[in-house]
Amino acid sequence: MPVLNTAAMPPDSAPYRIENANWRDLGDLRRIEQVCFPKDAWPLLDLLAVLTYPNLVRLKAVHEGRMIGFVAGDRKSDQLAWIATIGVLPEFRGQGIASALLKECETRLDVARIRLNVRRENKAALRLYEDFGYRWIDTWPRYYNDGSAALIYEKVLR
């Protein structure tokens, strides 16, 4: 069932919906990955996997029939899950869409702890995660394609 979120939308903007994503969203997800992560966009097979593997939470933000954001959460156990990817098209940022996607994904994962990785220079993402209660716990050197390190963040939910 779609979740309608108008609380974070500016008054002159049309509302967006948070919906489940599936394999039919492959083309839209590929575009979001390429736009949001030009250095690290997932290959086509990884995108297909995130849209089809069982037990993953896959959510998309939709505005006027178009996917404008995406999040995937991978539940590893009752205790731990990972946010595999989250992105919002640049022209829709700053409207609470990433927050809505992250919040709904956390709720559906229903685990004790959630982890994610992020580039050190992605200040907007770091702000979002820290505002949501995620805290830095580790660094993985040379994680990204260009050799940059990944900061590992964790949120304890219970």
C-alpha positions as CSV (number, residue, x, y, z in Angstrom):
1,M,0.0,0.0,0.0
2,P,1.5,3.4,-0.9
3,V,2.4,5.8,1.8
4,L,1.4,9.4,1.1
5,N,3.8,11.9,2.7
6,T,2.9,15.6,2.4
7,A,4.3,16.8,5.7
8,A,7.8,17.4,4.3
9,M,6.6,18.8,1.0
10,P,6.7,22.5,0.2
11,P,3.2,23.9,-0.2
12,D,3.5,24.5,-3.9
13,S,4.8,21.0,-4.6
14,A,2.7,18.0,-5.6
15,P,3.0,15.1,-3.1
16,Y,5.1,12.1,-3.6
17,R,4.3,8.5,-2.7
18,I,6.5,5.8,-1.2
19,E,5.8,2.4,-2.8
20,N,7.4,-1.0,-3.1
21,A,9.8,-1.4,-6.0
22,N,10.2,-4.4,-8.2
23,W,12.0,-5.6,-11.3
24,R,9.9,-3.4,-13.5
25,D,11.7,-0.4,-12.0
26,L,15.1,-1.5,-13.4
27,G,15.4,1.2,-16.0
28,D,14.4,4.0,-13.5
29,L,16.7,2.6,-10.8
30,R,19.6,2.5,-13.2
31,R,19.1,6.1,-14.1
32,I,18.9,7.1,-10.4
33,E,22.1,5.2,-9.7
34,Q,23.9,6.8,-12.6
35,V,22.8,10.3,-11.7
36,C,23.2,10.0,-7.9
37,F,26.4,8.0,-7.9
38,P,28.3,8.7,-11.1
39,K,31.6,7.3,-9.7
40,D,30.0,4.2,-8.1
41,A,26.8,3.3,-9.9
42,W,26.0,-0.3,-9.5
43,P,26.3,-2.6,-12.5
44,L,23.1,-3.8,-14.2
45,L,23.2,-7.2,-12.6
46,D,23.5,-5.8,-9.1
47,L,20.5,-3.5,-9.8
48,L,18.5,-6.5,-11.0
49,A,19.6,-8.4,-7.9
50,V,18.5,-5.7,-5.5
51,L,15.1,-5.6,-7.2
52,T,14.5,-9.3,-7.1
53,Y,16.3,-11.0,-4.2
54,P,13.9,-12.2,-1.5
55,N,13.8,-10.6,1.9
56,L,15.1,-7.2,0.8
57,V,13.1,-4.0,1.5
58,R,12.9,-2.1,-1.8
59,L,11.1,1.3,-1.8
60,K,10.7,4.0,-4.4
61,A,9.6,7.6,-4.1
62,V,7.2,8.4,-7.0
63,H,6.2,11.8,-8.2
64,E,3.7,12.2,-11.1
65,G,4.3,8.5,-12.1
66,R,8.1,8.9,-12.1
67,M,10.6,7.3,-9.7
68,I,12.5,10.1,-8.1
69,G,14.2,8.2,-5.2
70,F,15.0,4.7,-4.1
71,V,16.2,2.9,-1.0
72,A,17.1,-0.8,-0.4
73,G,17.6,-2.5,2.9
74,D,19.1,-5.9,3.4
75,R,18.1,-7.7,6.6
76,K,21.0,-10.0,7.6
77,S,19.4,-11.3,10.8
78,D,16.9,-10.3,13.5
79,Q,19.7,-8.1,14.9
80,L,21.3,-6.5,11.9
81,A,20.4,-5.0,8.5
82,W,22.3,-2.8,6.0
83,I,21.0,0.1,3.9
84,A,22.4,-1.0,0.6
85,T,21.6,2.1,-1.3
86,I,19.6,5.3,-1.1
87,G,19.4,8.1,-3.6
88,V,17.1,11.0,-4.6
89,L,17.4,12.8,-8.0
90,P,19.1,16.2,-7.5
91,E,16.1,18.2,-8.6
92,F,14.0,16.6,-5.8
93,R,16.5,16.9,-2.9
94,G,15.7,19.1,0.1
95,Q,12.1,18.1,0.2
96,G,12.3,15.3,2.9
97,I,12.2,12.4,0.3
98,A,15.4,10.7,1.5
99,S,14.1,11.1,5.1
100,A,10.8,9.5,4.2
101,L,12.5,6.6,2.3
102,L,15.0,6.0,5.2
103,K,12.3,6.1,7.9
104,E,10.0,3.7,6.0
105,C,12.9,1.3,5.3
106,E,14.0,1.3,8.9
107,T,10.4,0.5,10.0
108,R,10.1,-2.4,7.6
109,L,13.5,-3.9,8.4
110,D,12.5,-4.2,12.1
111,V,15.9,-5.1,13.4
112,A,18.0,-4.0,16.4
113,R,20.8,-2.3,14.4
114,I,21.1,-0.9,11.0
115,R,24.4,-0.1,9.2
116,L,25.3,1.8,6.1
117,N,28.4,3.1,4.3
118,V,28.9,6.6,2.9
119,R,31.6,8.6,1.2
120,R,33.3,11.0,3.6
121,E,32.8,13.9,1.3
122,N,29.0,13.4,1.0
123,K,28.1,16.0,3.6
124,A,24.4,16.0,2.8
125,A,24.1,12.2,3.4
126,L,26.2,12.4,6.6
127,R,23.9,15.1,7.9
128,L,20.8,13.0,7.1
129,Y,22.3,9.9,8.8
130,E,23.5,11.7,11.9
131,D,20.1,13.5,12.2
132,F,18.5,10.0,12.1
133,G,20.7,8.8,14.9
134,Y,23.4,6.9,13.0
135,R,26.9,7.1,14.4
136,W,30.3,6.5,12.8
137,I,31.8,3.1,13.9
138,D,34.4,2.2,11.3
139,T,36.2,3.2,8.1
140,W,36.8,0.8,5.2
141,P,39.9,2.1,3.3
142,R,39.8,2.0,-0.6
143,Y,36.2,0.9,-0.6
144,Y,34.9,3.0,-3.6
145,N,35.9,2.6,-7.2
146,D,38.3,5.6,-7.1
147,G,40.0,4.3,-4.0
148,S,38.1,6.5,-1.5
149,A,37.3,5.2,1.9
150,A,33.8,4.4,3.1
151,L,32.6,5.6,6.5
152,I,30.5,2.9,8.2
153,Y,27.7,4.2,10.3
154,E,25.3,2.3,12.6
155,K,22.0,3.1,14.3
156,V,20.9,1.1,17.4
157,L,17.2,0.8,17.4
158,R,16.6,-1.4,20.4
